[in-house]
Amino acid sequence: EEPTKDTVAGAAVSAEGDITLMQIIEGEDVERRALVITPGDYDPTQAYPVVLGFHGNGQSPEDFAWFVESVCSYEPQCIAVVPEGYKRSWNLGVEESTADDVAFVTDLVDELSTRYPLTSDFFALGHSNGSGLVHVLATEAALFKGVAGYGSMLIEGREPQAGTSPVSVLQVHGMQDDVIPYAGGDSPVGLRFVPVEESAALWAGVNDCDASTSQALDNGGLMLSFEGCVDDHRVIHYGLADQGHDA
């Protein structure tokens, strides 16, 4: 009998340290890989945060690894993990991919937890299609202590619900984005999005934040900051003036 949803069955680690998960997609076994980049002075007896980075539609892990690795080069150093989207995309409902990416990432985090048992803090960041997935993961799976989304926000119909776990959120979005409009609504990608500033406010509600500030930036942009949140979480949004989708 063919499975009704995607499942992950087993993992393998390459000689270079990367991870391959087997996932059943539409009844077929599919290898899904993730690049793993450890600090140059990596010490297996030390605990490191792990940052998962999700590329944009049409990209590969190699296209996005430089950005995730640069984030992990700051103190405290972290382990960078860059998964590959099936058919170079993340399934938000309109992409070529039909994979269950929430299941895939959940199993990937489980595998990473086994591989790096000293690690308890997982984070995620993404750009464009990858940012959309990051918001979905933060809404539907309690995997991460914090997430950052660049160039995409919450999708209409997939907003946080009563059971969504608190999580720190950073949103960065170009105010002239013509792919994922800053004001929300219909997008050329085929989805409808929540307005970016409303998206930040919804995350502030999830985190039960009790203080907010709005600051105009020198270049005409905007910073929204929500603090006093549960478990010391924070929600921060940057609107970048005169910037488009690749800001």
C-alpha positions in Angstrom: 0.0 0.0 0.0 1.4 3.4 -0.9 1.9 5.8 2.0 -0.6 8.7 2.2 2.1 11.1 3.4 5.9 11.4 3.1 8.0 9.5 5.6 11.6 9.5 6.4 13.4 6.2 6.8 17.0 6.1 8.0 19.9 8.4 7.5 23.5 8.1 6.2 26.5 10.3 6.8 29.0 10.8 4.0 32.7 10.8 4.4 32.7 14.5 4.1 30.3 14.8 7.0 27.1 15.6 5.1 23.8 13.8 5.8 21.5 12.0 3.5 17.9 11.1 4.5 15.7 8.7 2.6 12.2 10.0 2.2 9.2 8.5 0.5 7.6 11.0 -1.9 4.7 10.0 -4.0 5.5 6.3 -3.3 9.1 6.5 -4.4 12.3 6.5 -2.3 14.1 9.8 -2.6 17.5 10.7 -1.3 17.5 14.1 0.4 20.8 15.6 1.5 22.0 18.3 3.8 25.4 20.0 3.8 27.1 20.1 7.2 29.8 22.7 7.8 31.6 22.7 11.2 33.8 25.5 12.6 37.5 25.2 11.5 38.5 24.5 15.1 35.6 22.2 15.8 35.8 20.5 19.1 33.5 17.5 19.5 33.5 17.9 23.3 32.1 21.4 23.0 28.4 22.3 22.6 27.6 24.3 19.5 24.3 25.9 18.3 23.1 24.4 15.0 21.7 26.8 12.3 19.7 25.3 9.5 19.6 27.4 6.3 16.9 27.0 3.7 17.7 28.2 0.2 15.3 30.0 -2.3 13.3 28.3 -5.0 15.6 27.0 -7.8 18.7 27.1 -5.7 20.9 24.3 -4.3 22.5 24.0 -0.9 25.8 25.1 -2.4 24.2 28.4 -3.6 23.2 29.3 0.0 25.9 27.7 2.1 28.1 30.8 2.0 25.4 32.8 3.8 24.7 30.3 6.5 28.5 29.7 7.0 29.0 33.5 7.4 26.4 33.6 10.1 28.1 30.8 11.9 31.5 32.5 11.7 30.5 35.0 14.4 30.7 34.2 18.2 29.4 32.0 19.4 30.4 29.8 16.4 27.8 27.4 15.2 27.4 24.3 13.0 25.8 25.3 9.7 23.4 22.8 8.1 22.1 23.5 4.6 19.4 21.0 3.4 18.4 20.6 -0.2 14.8 21.2 -1.3 13.2 18.4 -3.3 13.3 19.6 -7.0 15.2 22.6 -5.7 12.1 24.0 -3.9 10.3 23.8 -0.6 6.7 22.7 -0.7 4.4 25.5 0.4 1.5 24.3 -1.7 2.3 25.7 -5.2 5.8 24.5 -5.9 6.9 21.6 -8.1 7.9 19.8 -4.9 5.2 17.6 -3.3 7.5 16.6 -0.4 6.4 16.9 3.3 9.1 19.3 4.3 7.9 19.6 7.9 8.4 15.9 8.3 11.7 16.0 6.5 13.1 18.8 8.7 11.7 17.2 11.9 13.6 14.0 11.1 16.7 16.0 10.1 16.7 17.8 13.5 16.3 14.4 15.2 19.3 13.1 13.3 21.4 16.1 14.1 20.4 15.8 17.8 21.8 12.2 17.7 25.0 13.3 15.9 25.6 16.3 18.1 24.3 15.2 21.5 25.7 18.2 23.4 23.6 20.5 21.3 20.2 21.7 22.5 19.8 25.0 20.6 18.6 24.8 17.0 17.9 27.8 14.8 16.7 28.3 11.3 17.0 31.0 8.6 15.8 31.1 5.0 15.4 33.4 2.0 12.3 33.7 -0.2 10.8 30.2 -0.6 13.1 29.1 2.2 11.9 31.9 4.4 8.3 30.8 3.8 9.2 27.4 4.9 10.9 28.8 8.0 7.7 30.5 9.0 5.7 27.3 8.4 8.2 25.3 10.5 8.0 27.8 13.4 4.2 27.6 13.2 3.7 23.8 12.8 6.7 22.2 14.6 8.4 23.2 17.8 12.0 22.6 16.6 13.8 26.0 16.9 14.7 28.5 19.6 14.7 31.2 17.0 14.1 31.7 13.3 15.0 34.4 10.7 13.2 35.0 7.5 14.5 37.1 4.6 12.1 38.1 1.8 9.0 36.2 2.9 6.6 36.2 5.8 3.6 34.3 7.1 1.3 32.8 4.5 -2.5 33.4 4.7 -4.1 30.3 6.0 -0.9 29.1 7.8 -0.7 31.6 10.5 0.2 30.6 14.1 -2.5 28.8 16.0 -3.2 28.4 19.7 -0.7 25.5 20.0 2.2 27.3 18.3 5.2 27.3 20.5 7.0 30.6 21.5 10.0 31.3 19.3 12.2 34.3 18.6 11.6 35.7 15.2 13.6 38.1 12.9 12.0 39.3 9.7 13.9 41.3 7.1 12.0 42.5 4.0 12.4 44.9 1.2 9.7 47.5 1.1 9.7 47.5 -2.8 9.6 43.7 -3.1 7.5 42.8 -6.1 7.7 39.1 -5.6 6.4 38.8 -2.0 4.7 42.2 -1.5 5.5 44.1 1.7 1.9 44.9 2.0 0.9 41.3 1.7 -1.9 39.9 -0.5 -1.5 38.1 -3.8 2.0 37.2 -4.9 3.2 36.1 -8.4 4.4 32.9 -6.8 0.7 31.9 -6.4 0.2 32.4 -2.6 -1.4 35.1 -0.5 0.8 36.5 2.3 0.0 38.3 5.5 1.3 42.0 5.5 4.9 41.9 6.8 4.3 44.2 9.8 1.1 42.2 10.7 3.2 39.0 10.4 5.6 40.4 13.1 2.7 41.4 15.3 1.2 37.8 15.1 4.6 36.4 16.2 4.6 38.9 19.1 1.2 37.5 20.1 2.5 34.0 20.0 5.4 35.1 22.3 3.1 37.0 24.7 5.3 40.2 24.3 4.2 43.2 26.3 6.3 46.0 24.9 6.7 47.2 21.3 8.7 50.0 19.7 8.6 51.5 16.2 11.7 53.3 14.9 12.2 55.0 11.6 15.6 54.3 10.1 17.8 56.9 8.6 17.4 55.5 5.1 13.6 55.6 5.3 13.1 52.1 6.5 11.4 50.8 9.6 12.3 48.7 12.6 9.7 47.1 14.8 10.8 45.5 18.0 8.7 43.5 20.4 10.1 42.7 23.9 9.0 41.5 27.3 8.2 38.2 25.7 7.9 34.8 27.3 11.2 32.9 28.0 13.2 36.0 26.9 12.2 35.6 23.3 12.1 38.7 21.0 10.4 39.6 17.7 12.2 42.1 15.4 11.2 43.3 12.0 13.3 45.4 9.6 11.6 47.0 6.6 14.3 48.0 4.1 13.5 51.1 2.1 14.1 51.1 -1.7 15.0 47.4 -1.5 13.4 44.6 -3.6 13.1 40.8 -3.2 16.9 40.1 -3.0 17.6 42.6 -0.2 
